[in-house]
Amino acid sequence: MAATGQATPQKGASGDAEEGTAHEVTIEVIGEGTSNITYTLDTSDNYEKVTMPWKRTASIAARGAEQEVGRLVVLTPGNTTRPDGMMAPARCSITVDGKRVVESDAGKSCSYKVK
């Protein structure tokens, strides 16, 4: 029994906290050449060396308390090694349901809370 003033989370058929509406979320690293990136898109943290331009898309639905506070999506691009061998900062963006919600300046991370 929940204490007075506290909501009891609703349970789905699997017994997990009920999920909210699913959103199509795309993260993208913009530039040319290669870069080491870190990102959290679905339920895990990832580290990859990628060739740009690069993007990844996932369907994300906030669960339980995430429906109030949001589910954090983060993309951190490293410096790029351009085809000419020179280093340059990469840019990134996050798009939710076809609408670009974050676009970084070169060398900065992108983050957004999906609700």
Secondary structure, DSSP 8 states (H G I E B T S, - for coil): ---TT-----B-TTSSB-EEEEEEEEEEEEEEEEEEEEEESSSSEEEEEEEEEEEEEEEEEEETTHHHH-EEEEEEEEEEE-TTS-EEE-EEEEEETTEEEEE--TT--EEEEE-
